[in-house]
Amino acid sequence: MAVSSAKFFELRHTRSKGDLWPMLDRVYGRHTAYEPFKTALLATLKSAWHRRPNDLKLLDLKRDLDPDWFQRSEMVGYACYTDRFAGQLKDVQDRLPYLQSLGVNYLHLMPLLEPRPRPNDGGYSIMDYRRVNPDLGTMDDLETLAGTMRANDMSLCIDLVLNHTAREHAWAQKALAGDPFYQAFYYFFDDDTQPRLYERSLIEIFPNDSPGNFTYVPELDKWVWTTFTEHQWDLNWSNPWVFLEIVKVMMFLANKGIDILRLDAVAFLWKRLGTRCQSEPEVHWLLRALRACSRIVSPAVLHLEEAITGPAEMLTYLGRGEHDGREGNLAYHNNLMVQYWSALASRDTTLMRHVMRENFPETVTNATYATYLRCHDDIGWAISDEDTGALGMSGHAHRAFLSDFYEGTFPGSFSNGALFQENKGTGDKRISGTLASLAGMEQPDGEEMAIHRILMGTALIASFGGVPLIYMGDEIATLNDFSYLQDEYRFDDSRWVHRPAMDWDRVAQAESGRDPQARVLAGTRHIMARRKATVQFHGTVPTHILEPDAIEVFGFSRLAPTGAVVCLFNMSDRIVSVSGGWLRDQGITEFYDLLSNAEVGLHEDQLVLLPYARVWMT
Ligand code: GLC
């Protein structure tokens, strides 16, 4: 008996309806249009399923049968700008072999849906969710690329900006033309009374060039909510029709073959007077409901939720409490990233151990982290006063130290970062820079240590648990590039310092030889190959934070059923050691390093760790 397609829909709806309708009841239950909205949503889901291409339906089935596919150690990610990496979308195809040589099977192409003309916040100010940026190609090109990647067992991730549209988006344009239905898609205020009240508790994202969270719209003589820049208008998620339209977009993209939707800036989706308007409970109700829509129509698709926050808040995006296992499949582990830089600067892992142990569970349900050392954005020092306070440290002083250290002004610093958005009010300073520049590659005679800092960090994100993400060019130790200062639309945004175009001549040179670029490339390839071979790094295997004697060493044990893998990282330029007895206490019997794929000898029962050493011991 053949099973009908409608039956599949019904079964998937039954599976996920508890994540969908009760959440929507909470958010929209009292809205006057709630009943028609629900009818429209169900019809949208059904028709999206009906239109889903057969090969994608097959992929749905495959991933439903194999739900841990993204948690396996095989997964390695890479993020890049299409134009700066390859040219157009159709040119990305030619670069897939290079990515495969790095072990990459997950590619995040930075914003590629049609943005407003520049300035557009690096493409995050979207004008049309259903068209590709014409400079990069067409929707057909995107679909073709996704298909080629699928045939090569690679997944494609793209950005879906949920919090705002460009003021040039059709919805905003209709709102500007006076259409009340579309005015209700945004937050408009007749005067600045309400905005002023909200501002009392809001923080500023871009305090230097986009101060405040509201923008005056002269055409309407109204104020509109703009968390980021004046051209990025926040969507009003308390309006169910916004939810419906975004679901339509999600399904449209899923049916083009996109594997991972990176849901941008999700923390900001719900506004509540008297709060920071970040990570309010409704945000999680909405995200759980959106996730349910994907699980019903396109279960092959994952949600990567972008919320760059302090530890406790960040975890909620992977589902906490009643949402456990039911929200994002992936979330950025910005805290691991921040703690890597913090420990390197202070040559001391006390804070890192504390933050990782006290805030993060050893496993997360149906989800895993996206681990990274830097990204296309600046680094904000997401270290809470509670965590520093528990260790008798001043949070403010430590954050200020890190900013100075990575800006390169702190005496003895090895780093060469650039300042991003100094908030004079709070003293908060964020930092831009490529991995190599931040890690000290530009210091006179600093290359040797920089190479080891980079490879130690890469081994850290490859083993901690999660999908490690390489940012374009970091694998060939790309340095900061100040040419953005000559660009009239970019000069005021130092994030462009770490977004230079891929230097393919450099890659060609690095394919042979022993220069620092070649060593970082070969080292990165080696680490990712060893990760893939280490099944114990599956995302569901608990990560237990250890307390090695040497305070310079960060360590954790991956507690696999077949035995522990103890991963140790010397975060300093000192030679330190860990005793054999302590390692045996952690279950280490073979003294075999899975990273170098060789046995390690102890010296007087001590494991000696050279500056920035990394080992994965069994
Ligand atoms: C996310 C992006 C960032 C962008 C912001 C607004 O945080 O990573 O680059 O500026 O959202 O869309």
Residues whose N, C-alpha, C, O or C-beta is under 5 A from the ligand:
A	BS01	GLC	D121 Y124 F228 D264 A265 D377
